[in-house]
Amino acid sequence: MAHKYCSACTCHNTNNMPVIKYPRVRDPLFYEWDRKAQKCGLRHTVYAVNGDQYIGEWLDNLKHGKGTQIWKSTGAIYNGDWKFGKRDGYGSYSILDPVTKEYKRVYTGWWENDRRCGRGLFFYPNGEHYEGEWSDGLRSGWGKMHYKDGSVYEGQWLTDQPNGMGVLRLPNGNRYEGGWKDGKKHGPGKFFYPDKGQLLEGMWVADIPKCGVLVDFDRNNAPAPTESLLPECPGQLSR
């Protein structure tokens, strides 16, 4: 006999069929925590695990924009521009004096990829200072160095050494103008002796004059001139 369909029949009543519930797929909880922890925009003090502090702007969880970093281990402080987590742009770096407990400026100038790059002023612990161009954290380009003994070098630099053309002025008034290589006088140059009224013009190799001509220079105004004039045609000097 054929079975007659009836809505009341339990065998065909879909309302009584069991419903299977699948759990909603969710990311692990730490993903949510990480999203909430992502830093973007201006933030107040953020402490690193090692105790370092940073106050400033962020982008995609990286220091980016204007900000100030304080290193706990040294007490050093940087205030300036950041780019994707690194010092980049204009900023100043200072260290804490262990005796006076005051900050002493070390460098003010331009940075790139967390290194000194471009024009900047750097103060050394012994009192010397350099003002000029930098590249990859080293003095490179044109710059002026003030040494502790009072000497001043102004000219070209390469990888932290005088290299190219430059002038060295000594505390006693003497000066050298000419070529340099690896921090030493090298190539054609002139050495002026204003106290004696003399000038040595010649060739230098690794700080040593190899040959040259010594002539009188502004002798009448020299404070301590030699007793007699030099010959009109002086010979070569060699060592």
MIDOPA-576749 format. One record per atom (N, C-alpha, C): atom name; y, x, z. Coordinates in nm, 3 decimals. Layout:
BEGIN
   atom         v         u         w
     CA         Y         X         Z
...
//
This chain:
BEGIN
   atom         v         u         w
      N    -0.118     0.086     0.000
     CA     0.000     0.000     0.000
      C     0.123     0.089     0.000
      N     0.218     0.048    -0.077
     CA     0.340     0.129    -0.086
      C     0.420     0.118     0.041
      N     0.479     0.232     0.075
     CA     0.561     0.235     0.198
      C     0.703     0.193     0.166
      N     0.748     0.095     0.237
     CA     0.881     0.043     0.214
      C     0.982     0.123     0.294
      N     1.087     0.169     0.225
     CA     1.192     0.250     0.291
      C     1.274     0.162     0.382
      N     1.298     0.210     0.501
     CA     1.380     0.137     0.599
      C     1.466     0.237     0.672
      N     1.595     0.206     0.681
     CA     1.687     0.298     0.748
      C     1.655     0.316     0.893
      N     1.587     0.223     0.949
     CA     1.549     0.232     1.091
      C     1.429     0.318     1.112
      N     1.363     0.350     1.004
     CA     1.241     0.431     1.014
      C     1.276     0.573     1.052
      N     1.214     0.623     1.153
     CA     1.247     0.756     1.207
      C     1.205     0.867     1.113
      N     1.110     0.841     1.026
     CA     1.063     0.947     0.937
      C     1.164     0.978     0.831
      N     1.259     0.882     0.802
     CA     1.361     0.908     0.702
      C     1.501     0.903     0.760
      N     1.519     0.896     0.887
     CA     1.651     0.888     0.951
      C     1.705     1.029     0.974
      N     1.806     1.067     0.894
     CA     1.860     1.205     0.904
      C     1.939     1.226     1.031
      N     1.982     1.116     1.094
     CA     2.059     1.131     1.218
      C     1.977     1.191     1.330
      N     1.850     1.177     1.319
     CA     1.762     1.228     1.425
      C     1.704     1.365     1.392
      N     1.744     1.424     1.278
     CA     1.690     1.554     1.240
      C     1.756     1.664     1.323
      N     1.689     1.766     1.364
     CA     1.747     1.874     1.446
      C     1.852     1.952     1.368
      N     1.961     1.993     1.436
     CA     2.069     2.070     1.375
      C     2.056     2.216     1.417
      N     2.054     2.305     1.320
     CA     2.041     2.448     1.349
      C     2.181     2.509     1.350
      N     2.221     2.571     1.459
     CA     2.351     2.635     1.472
      C     2.336     2.786     1.464
      N     2.408     2.845     1.367
     CA     2.405     2.991     1.353
      C     2.526     3.050     1.425
      N     2.506     3.156     1.501
     CA     2.621     3.217     1.572
      C     2.722     3.274     1.473
      N     2.852     3.257     1.503
     CA     2.957     3.308     1.417
      C     2.958     3.461     1.420
      N     2.967     3.519     1.301
     CA     2.966     3.665     1.293
      C     3.100     3.718     1.345
      N     3.094     3.806     1.443
     CA     3.216     3.863     1.502
      C     3.206     4.015     1.503
      N     3.322     4.078     1.487
     CA     3.324     4.224     1.497
      C     3.294     4.265     1.639
      N     3.241     4.386     1.656
     CA     3.222     4.435     1.793
      C     3.352     4.430     1.872
      N     3.341     4.415     2.002
     CA     3.459     4.397     2.086
      C     3.554     4.515     2.079
      N     3.499     4.634     2.062
     CA     3.589     4.750     2.061
      C     3.677     4.751     1.937
      N     3.635     4.682     1.827
     CA     3.722     4.668     1.711
      C     3.848     4.591     1.748
      N     3.830     4.486     1.823
     CA     3.944     4.405     1.865
      C     4.035     4.485     1.958
      N     3.976     4.559     2.049
     CA     4.056     4.642     2.139
      C     4.137     4.745     2.059
      N     4.073     4.803     1.956
     CA     4.141     4.905     1.876
      C     4.259     4.844     1.800
      N     4.239     4.722     1.746
     CA     4.349     4.657     1.675
      C     4.467     4.631     1.767
      N     4.439     4.591     1.889
     CA     4.546     4.565     1.984
      C     4.614     4.694     2.029
      N     4.539     4.804     2.024
     CA     4.595     4.932     2.069
      C     4.673     5.004     1.960
      N     4.662     4.958     1.835
     CA     4.734     5.024     1.727
      C     4.884     5.018     1.753
      N     4.949     5.136     1.741
     CA     5.092     5.145     1.772
      C     5.172     5.148     1.643
      N     5.277     5.066     1.639
     CA     5.363     5.059     1.523
      C     5.500     5.014     1.569
      N     5.604     5.085     1.526
     CA     5.739     5.053     1.571
      C     5.777     5.132     1.694
      N     5.882     5.090     1.761
     CA     5.933     5.161     1.878
      C     5.848     5.131     2.000
      N     5.808     5.235     2.072
     CA     5.730     5.219     2.194
      C     5.794     5.300     2.306
      N     5.775     5.250     2.427
     CA     5.816     5.326     2.543
      C     5.713     5.436     2.568
      N     5.715     5.499     2.681
     CA     5.631     5.616     2.706
      C     5.483     5.585     2.683
      N     5.420     5.669     2.600
     CA     5.276     5.660     2.576
      C     5.215     5.791     2.623
      N     5.114     5.781     2.709
     CA     5.051     5.898     2.766
      C     4.921     5.929     2.693
      N     4.904     6.057     2.658
     CA     4.778     6.101     2.600
      C     4.679     6.131     2.711
      N     4.554     6.151     2.673
     CA     4.449     6.178     2.772
      C     4.479     6.305     2.850
      N     4.538     6.405     2.783
     CA     4.567     6.533     2.850
      C     4.698     6.531     2.929
      N     4.766     6.417     2.933
     CA     4.888     6.407     3.012
      C     5.016     6.423     2.933
      N     5.008     6.456     2.803
     CA     5.128     6.466     2.720
      C     5.196     6.329     2.711
      N     5.328     6.331     2.692
     CA     5.403     6.206     2.684
      C     5.480     6.199     2.552
      N     5.489     6.077     2.499
     CA     5.567     6.055     2.377
      C     5.643     5.924     2.389
      N     5.772     5.932     2.357
     CA     5.857     5.813     2.353
      C     5.922     5.808     2.216
      N     5.899     5.699     2.142
     CA     5.962     5.690     2.012
      C     5.893     5.595     1.917
      N     5.909     5.622     1.789
     CA     5.861     5.532     1.685
      C     5.723     5.572     1.635
      N     5.648     5.470     1.592
     CA     5.512     5.488     1.542
      C     5.497     5.416     1.407
      N     5.396     5.461     1.332
     CA     5.356     5.393     1.210
      C     5.206     5.413     1.192
      N     5.133     5.303     1.189
     CA     4.987     5.309     1.173
      C     4.924     5.401     1.277
      N     4.968     5.385     1.401
     CA     4.913     5.459     1.514
      C     4.945     5.609     1.511
      N     5.044     5.649     1.431
     CA     5.088     5.788     1.425
      C     5.236     5.797     1.458
      N     5.277     5.906     1.523
     CA     5.419     5.928     1.551
      C     5.493     5.940     1.418
      N     5.591     5.855     1.401
     CA     5.659     5.850     1.271
      C     5.799     5.793     1.291
      N     5.900     5.874     1.259
     CA     6.038     5.833     1.281
      C     6.102     5.922     1.386
      N     6.184     5.864     1.472
     CA     6.249     5.939     1.579
      C     6.165     5.933     1.706
      N     6.151     6.048     1.773
     CA     6.072     6.046     1.895
      C     6.085     6.173     1.976
      N     6.042     6.164     2.102
     CA     6.047     6.278     2.195
      C     5.908     6.302     2.252
      N     5.862     6.425     2.241
     CA     5.730     6.464     2.292
      C     5.747     6.564     2.404
      N     5.671     6.543     2.514
     CA     5.670     6.636     2.627
      C     5.527     6.682     2.648
      N     5.504     6.814     2.642
     CA     5.371     6.870     2.664
      C     5.352     6.901     2.813
      N     5.250     6.844     2.872
     CA     5.228     6.860     3.015
      C     5.193     7.004     3.052
      N     5.112     7.072     2.969
     CA     5.065     7.206     3.004
      C     5.177     7.308     3.013
      N     5.280     7.296     2.929
     CA     5.388     7.394     2.926
      C     5.522     7.337     2.970
      N     5.535     7.205     2.970
     CA     5.663     7.143     3.001
      C     5.760     7.146     2.885
      N     5.715     7.198     2.769
     CA     5.802     7.205     2.651
      C     5.834     7.065     2.601
      N     5.946     7.052     2.534
     CA     5.991     6.922     2.486
      C     6.044     6.935     2.343
      N     6.008     6.838     2.260
     CA     6.060     6.830     2.123
      C     6.127     6.695     2.106
      N     6.246     6.698     2.049
     CA     6.320     6.575     2.024
      C     6.370     6.576     1.880
      N     6.322     6.482     1.801
     CA     6.365     6.480     1.662
      C     6.279     6.392     1.574
      N     6.267     6.433     1.449
     CA     6.197     6.353     1.348
      C     6.048     6.384     1.346
      N     5.970     6.278     1.315
     CA     5.824     6.289     1.301
      C     5.783     6.224     1.170
      N     5.673     6.273     1.114
     CA     5.619     6.214     0.993
      C     5.467     6.219     0.999
      N     5.407     6.101     1.009
     CA     5.261     6.088     1.014
      C     5.199     6.180     1.119
      N     5.256     6.180     1.239
     CA     5.197     6.252     1.351
      C     5.240     6.395     1.369
      N     5.327     6.446     1.280
     CA     5.368     6.585     1.287
      C     5.520     6.596     1.286
      N     5.572     6.703     1.347
     CA     5.716     6.727     1.343
      C     5.758     6.755     1.199
      N     5.849     6.672     1.151
     CA     5.889     6.683     1.011
      C     6.028     6.622     0.997
      N     6.125     6.704     0.955
     CA     6.264     6.660     0.949
      C     6.348     6.749     1.038
      N     6.447     6.692     1.104
     CA     6.537     6.770     1.189
      C     6.504     6.744     1.336
      N     6.498     6.854     1.414
     CA     6.468     6.837     1.556
      C     6.489     6.964     1.634
      N     6.484     6.953     1.767
     CA     6.503     7.068     1.855
      C     6.382     7.082     1.948
      N     6.349     7.208     1.978
     CA     6.235     7.241     2.065
      C     6.286     7.326     2.180
      N     6.255     7.285     2.304
     CA     6.303     7.356     2.423
      C     6.188     7.378     2.519
      N     6.200     7.483     2.601
     CA     6.099     7.512     2.702
      C     6.162     7.508     2.840
      N     6.079     7.489     2.939
     CA     6.125     7.479     3.077
      C     6.125     7.617     3.142
      N     6.241     7.660     3.191
     CA     6.251     7.790     3.259
      C     6.180     7.780     3.394
      N     6.079     7.866     3.420
     CA     6.004     7.856     3.545
      C     6.086     7.889     3.669
      N     6.196     7.961     3.651
     CA     6.279     8.000     3.766
      C     6.387     7.896     3.794
      N     6.467     7.867     3.693
     CA     6.579     7.775     3.712
      C     6.538     7.629     3.700
      N     6.417     7.603     3.643
     CA     6.369     7.467     3.620
      C     6.460     7.390     3.525
      N     6.533     7.463     3.443
     CA     6.618     7.400     3.343
      C     6.561     7.428     3.205
      N     6.592     7.338     3.111
     CA     6.542     7.355     2.976
      C     6.627     7.457     2.899
      N     6.556     7.546     2.829
     CA     6.621     7.646     2.745
      C     6.585     7.618     2.600
      N     6.688     7.607     2.517
     CA     6.665     7.577     2.376
      C     6.600     7.697     2.307
      N     6.497     7.669     2.231
     CA     6.427     7.773     2.156
      C     6.459     7.762     2.008
      N     6.451     7.641     1.953
     CA     6.475     7.624     1.809
      C     6.543     7.491     1.783
      N     6.641     7.496     1.695
     CA     6.707     7.374     1.646
      C     6.720     7.388     1.495
      N     6.665     7.292     1.423
     CA     6.672     7.300     1.278
      C     6.571     7.208     1.213
      N     6.530     7.250     1.094
     CA     6.443     7.166     1.013
      C     6.296     7.205     1.027
      N     6.210     7.104     1.014
     CA     6.065     7.120     1.027
      C     5.996     7.059     0.906
      N     5.877     7.109     0.881
     CA     5.791     7.048     0.779
      C     5.647     7.074     0.816
      N     5.569     6.965     0.822
     CA     5.426     6.976     0.854
      C     5.403     7.050     0.986
      N     5.487     7.021     1.086
     CA     5.474     7.074     1.222
      C     5.514     7.221     1.235
      N     5.582     7.277     1.133
     CA     5.626     7.416     1.137
      C     5.774     7.426     1.100
      N     5.838     7.532     1.147
     CA     5.978     7.554     1.109
      C     5.987     7.578     0.960
      N     6.076     7.502     0.894
     CA     6.089     7.513     0.750
      C     6.227     7.463     0.709
      N     6.302     7.545     0.636
     CA     6.440     7.512     0.605
      C     6.533     7.592     0.693
      N     6.656     7.547     0.711
     CA     6.752     7.621     0.792
      C     6.735     7.586     0.940
      N     6.749     7.690     1.024
     CA     6.736     7.667     1.167
      C     6.783     7.785     1.249
      N     6.805     7.760     1.378
     CA     6.850     7.861     1.473
      C     6.743     7.880     1.579
      N     6.697     8.005     1.595
     CA     6.587     8.035     1.687
      C     6.632     8.139     1.789
      N     6.603     8.112     1.917
     CA     6.635     8.205     2.026
      C     6.507     8.267     2.079
      N     6.505     8.401     2.085
     CA     6.389     8.474     2.134
      C     6.402     8.498     2.285
      N     6.288     8.518     2.355
     CA     6.292     8.538     2.501
      C     6.376     8.658     2.545
      N     6.386     8.763     2.460
     CA     6.460     8.884     2.499
      C     6.609     8.874     2.471
      N     6.657     8.758     2.430
     CA     6.800     8.740     2.405
      C     6.841     8.751     2.260
      N     6.751     8.795     2.174
     CA     6.782     8.802     2.031
      C     6.782     8.661     1.971
      N     6.851     8.645     1.859
     CA     6.845     8.516     1.792
      C     6.862     8.532     1.642
      N     6.805     8.434     1.571
     CA     6.805     8.436     1.424
      C     6.857     8.302     1.374
      N     6.946     8.309     1.275
     CA     6.998     8.188     1.212
      C     6.982     8.202     1.061
      N     6.905     8.113     1.004
     CA     6.882     8.123     0.860
      C     6.768     8.036     0.814
      N     6.704     8.081     0.707
     CA     6.601     8.000     0.642
      C     6.461     8.038     0.693
      N     6.373     7.935     0.691
     CA     6.236     7.950     0.737
      C     6.141     7.892     0.633
      N     6.017     7.940     0.637
     CA     5.912     7.884     0.553
      C     5.779     7.899     0.624
      N     5.711     7.787     0.645
     CA     5.580     7.787     0.711
      C     5.585     7.856     0.847
      N     5.697     7.836     0.920
     CA     5.710     7.891     1.054
      C     5.758     8.034     1.062
      N     5.786     8.098     0.948
     CA     5.829     8.238     0.944
      C     5.967     8.249     0.881
      N     6.041     8.355     0.920
     CA     6.171     8.380     0.858
      C     6.151     8.419     0.712
      N     6.201     8.338     0.624
     CA     6.189     8.363     0.480
      C     6.309     8.301     0.409
      N     6.370     8.379     0.320
     CA     6.491     8.334     0.253
      C     6.609     8.418     0.297
      N     6.724     8.354     0.317
     CA     6.844     8.426     0.361
      C     6.869     8.395     0.508
      N     6.894     8.503     0.586
     CA     6.917     8.480     0.728
      C     6.988     8.594     0.796
      N     7.035     8.568     0.920
     CA     7.110     8.664     0.999
      C     7.043     8.681     1.134
      N     7.007     8.807     1.167
     CA     6.935     8.837     1.291
      C     7.023     8.921     1.382
      N     7.040     8.875     1.506
     CA     7.115     8.948     1.607
      C     7.015     9.013     1.704
      N     7.012     9.147     1.704
     CA     6.916     9.219     1.787
      C     6.974     9.248     1.926
      N     6.884     9.279     2.017
     CA     6.923     9.301     2.157
      C     7.015     9.420     2.174
      N     6.999     9.523     2.090
     CA     7.082     9.644     2.104
      C     7.220     9.628     2.042
      N     7.248     9.511     1.985
     CA     7.379     9.487     1.924
      C     7.379     9.499     1.773
      N     7.270     9.545     1.716
     CA     7.260     9.554     1.570
      C     7.251     9.414     1.510
      N     7.298     9.402     1.386
     CA     7.294     9.274     1.315
      C     7.246     9.299     1.173
      N     7.143     9.227     1.134
     CA     7.095     9.234     0.995
      C     7.122     9.100     0.928
      N     7.180     9.105     0.809
     CA     7.202     8.984     0.732
      C     7.158     9.009     0.589
      N     7.069     8.924     0.542
     CA     7.019     8.942     0.406
      C     6.894     8.860     0.382
      N     6.810     8.913     0.292
     CA     6.690     8.841     0.251
      C     6.573     8.875     0.343
      N     6.486     8.773     0.361
     CA     6.367     8.786     0.444
      C     6.245     8.736     0.368
      N     6.130     8.790     0.405
     CA     6.004     8.743     0.349
      C     5.895     8.761     0.455
      N     5.827     8.652     0.488
     CA     5.719     8.652     0.588
      C     5.760     8.728     0.715
      N     5.876     8.692     0.768
     CA     5.924     8.739     0.898
      C     5.978     8.882     0.898
      N     6.000     8.942     0.781
     CA     6.051     9.079     0.774
      C     6.167     9.086     0.674
      N     6.268     9.174     0.701
     CA     6.371     9.197     0.599
      C     6.306     9.245     0.470
      N     6.337     9.178     0.362
     CA     6.273     9.211     0.234
      C     6.365     9.166     0.121
      N     6.410     9.261     0.039
     CA     6.505     9.229    -0.067
      C     6.634     9.306    -0.044
      N     6.747     9.239    -0.057
     CA     6.877     9.301    -0.035
      C     6.936     9.254     0.098
      N     6.994     9.349     0.173
     CA     7.051     9.312     0.301
      C     7.141     9.419     0.357
      N     7.215     9.381     0.462
     CA     7.308     9.471     0.530
      C     7.271     9.481     0.677
      N     7.259     9.604     0.727
     CA     7.234     9.629     0.869
      C     7.356     9.696     0.929
      N     7.415     9.630     1.027
     CA     7.532     9.685     1.099
      C     7.487     9.731     1.236
      N     7.516     9.858     1.267
     CA     7.477     9.917     1.395
      C     7.590     9.903     1.497
      N     7.557     9.911     1.626
     CA     7.660     9.896     1.730
      C     7.773     9.997     1.720
      N     7.745    10.120     1.668
     CA     7.849    10.222     1.659
      C     7.938    10.207     1.537
      N     7.917    10.103     1.459
     CA     8.001    10.079     1.342
      C     7.939    10.124     1.210
      N     7.837    10.208     1.217
     CA     7.770    10.249     1.094
      C     7.695    10.130     1.033
      N     7.674    10.136     0.901
     CA     7.603    10.026     0.838
      C     7.528    10.075     0.714
      N     7.424    10.001     0.683
     CA     7.344    10.028     0.563
      C     7.347     9.905     0.475
      N     7.371     9.926     0.346
     CA     7.371     9.819     0.248
      C     7.276     9.859     0.136
      N     7.175     9.777     0.114
     CA     7.083     9.811     0.006
      C     6.951     9.736     0.015
      N     6.848     9.801    -0.043
     CA     6.718     9.737    -0.052
      C     6.633     9.752     0.073
      N     6.543     9.654     0.092
     CA     6.451     9.652     0.207
      C     6.313     9.610     0.159
      N     6.213     9.660     0.231
     CA     6.075     9.619     0.203
      C     5.994     9.627     0.332
      N     5.931     9.517     0.369
     CA     5.848     9.511     0.490
      C     5.924     9.556     0.614
      N     6.053     9.520     0.622
     CA     6.132     9.550     0.740
      C     6.192     9.689     0.745
      N     6.178     9.766     0.638
     CA     6.231     9.903     0.633
      C     6.323     9.921     0.513
      N     6.417    10.015     0.527
     CA     6.507    10.047     0.414
      C     6.423    10.104     0.301
      N     6.438    10.045     0.184
     CA     6.353    10.085     0.072
      C     6.424    10.053    -0.059
      N     6.439    10.156    -0.145
     CA     6.506    10.138    -0.272
      C     6.647    10.192    -0.268
      N     6.731    10.158    -0.366
     CA     6.869    10.209    -0.369
      C     6.951    10.148    -0.255
      N     7.036    10.233    -0.194
     CA     7.117    10.185    -0.085
      C     7.232    10.279    -0.051
      N     7.323    10.229     0.034
     CA     7.437    10.307     0.079
      C     7.443    10.303     0.231
      N     7.463    10.422     0.291
     CA     7.477    10.429     0.437
      C     7.617    10.479     0.468
      N     7.697    10.392     0.534
     CA     7.835    10.424     0.565
      C     7.846    10.481     0.707
      N     7.923    10.589     0.721
     CA     7.953    10.649     0.851
      C     8.104    10.641     0.873
      N     8.156    10.527     0.916
     CA     8.302    10.512     0.933
      C     8.361    10.609     1.035
      N     8.284    10.649     1.136
     CA     8.338    10.740     1.237
      C     8.366    10.878     1.178
      N     8.288    10.919     1.077
     CA     8.308    11.048     1.013
      C     8.380    11.037     0.879
      N     8.391    10.917     0.829
     CA     8.455    10.900     0.699
      C     8.368    10.947     0.586
      N     8.235    10.926     0.598
     CA     8.142    10.971     0.495
      C     8.050    10.858     0.451
      N     7.994    10.876     0.333
     CA     7.904    10.779     0.273
      C     7.787    10.852     0.209
      N     7.666    10.806     0.243
     CA     7.546    10.858     0.179
      C     7.491    10.751     0.086
      N     7.484    10.783    -0.042
     CA     7.433    10.689    -0.142
      C     7.311    10.750    -0.209
      N     7.200    10.677    -0.205
     CA     7.079    10.733    -0.263
      C     6.962    10.637    -0.261
      N     6.841    10.696    -0.254
     CA     6.717    10.618    -0.257
      C     6.644    10.633    -0.124
      N     6.594    10.522    -0.071
     CA     6.517    10.522     0.053
      C     6.374    10.481     0.025
      N     6.283    10.538     0.102
     CA     6.141    10.501     0.095
      C     6.091    10.487     0.239
      N     6.053    10.367     0.277
     CA     6.000    10.340     0.411
      C     6.092    10.394     0.519
      N     6.221    10.364     0.510
     CA     6.323    10.399     0.609
      C     6.373    10.543     0.599
      N     6.321    10.623     0.506
     CA     6.359    10.764     0.495
      C     6.438    10.786     0.366
      N     6.561    10.848     0.376
     CA     6.636    10.880     0.253
      C     6.570    10.997     0.181
      N     6.524    10.972     0.059
     CA     6.453    11.075    -0.016
      C     6.548    11.161    -0.100
      N     6.650    11.101    -0.154
     CA     6.748    11.176    -0.231
      C     6.877    11.096    -0.234
      N     6.989    11.167    -0.246
     CA     7.115    11.097    -0.247
      C     7.234    11.190    -0.257
      N     7.352    11.129    -0.252
     CA     7.478    11.202    -0.263
      C     7.563    11.167    -0.142
      N     7.615    11.271    -0.073
     CA     7.701    11.251     0.043
      C     7.845    11.279     0.002
      N     7.931    11.179     0.022
     CA     8.071    11.194    -0.019
      C     8.162    11.152     0.096
      N     8.288    11.199     0.089
     CA     8.387    11.156     0.186
      C     8.428    11.012     0.156
      N     8.446    10.934     0.264
     CA     8.477    10.793     0.248
      C     8.584    10.755     0.352
      N     8.703    10.723     0.304
     CA     8.812    10.681     0.393
      C     8.831    10.782     0.507
      N     8.833    10.909     0.470
     CA     8.837    11.017     0.568
      C     8.964    11.015     0.653
      N     9.075    10.979     0.594
     CA     9.203    10.982     0.666
      C     9.208    10.883     0.782
      N     9.131    10.778     0.774
     CA     9.131    10.677     0.880
      C     9.011    10.688     0.974
      N     8.926    10.789     0.954
     CA     8.807    10.805     1.037
      C     8.846    10.858     1.175
      N     8.785    10.806     1.282
     CA     8.819    10.851     1.418
      C     8.767    10.990     1.450
      N     8.658    11.031     1.387
     CA     8.602    11.164     1.415
      C     8.556    11.229     1.284
      N     8.649    11.264     1.194
     CA     8.610    11.322     1.065
      C     8.555    11.463     1.082
      N     8.481    11.509     0.982
     CA     8.430    11.646     0.983
      C     8.549    11.742     0.968
      N     8.528    11.867     1.006
     CA     8.637    11.965     1.007
      C     8.687    11.996     0.866
      N     8.597    11.991     0.770
     CA     8.638    12.027     0.633
      C     8.589    11.922     0.535
      N     8.657    11.916     0.421
     CA     8.617    11.823     0.317
      C     8.486    11.868     0.254
      N     8.414    11.768     0.202
     CA     8.292    11.800     0.130
      C     8.328    11.851    -0.010
      N     8.243    11.931    -0.071
     CA     8.269    11.974    -0.210
      C     8.282    11.855    -0.302
      N     8.355    11.871    -0.409
     CA     8.376    11.761    -0.502
      C     8.248    11.718    -0.570
      N     8.154    11.811    -0.589
     CA     8.027    11.778    -0.654
      C     7.912    11.812    -0.560
      N     7.886    11.728    -0.461
     CA     7.780    11.757    -0.364
      C     7.644    11.748    -0.430
      N     7.553    11.826    -0.380
     CA     7.419    11.828    -0.434
      C     7.335    11.716    -0.376
      N     7.211    11.710    -0.421
     CA     7.120    11.607    -0.373
      C     7.065    11.644    -0.236
      N     7.033    11.540    -0.159
     CA     6.970    11.557    -0.030
      C     6.825    11.517    -0.041
      N     6.739    11.592     0.021
     CA     6.598    11.555     0.016
      C     6.531    11.588     0.147
      N     6.425    11.510     0.175
     CA     6.346    11.535     0.297
      C     6.199    11.531     0.260
//
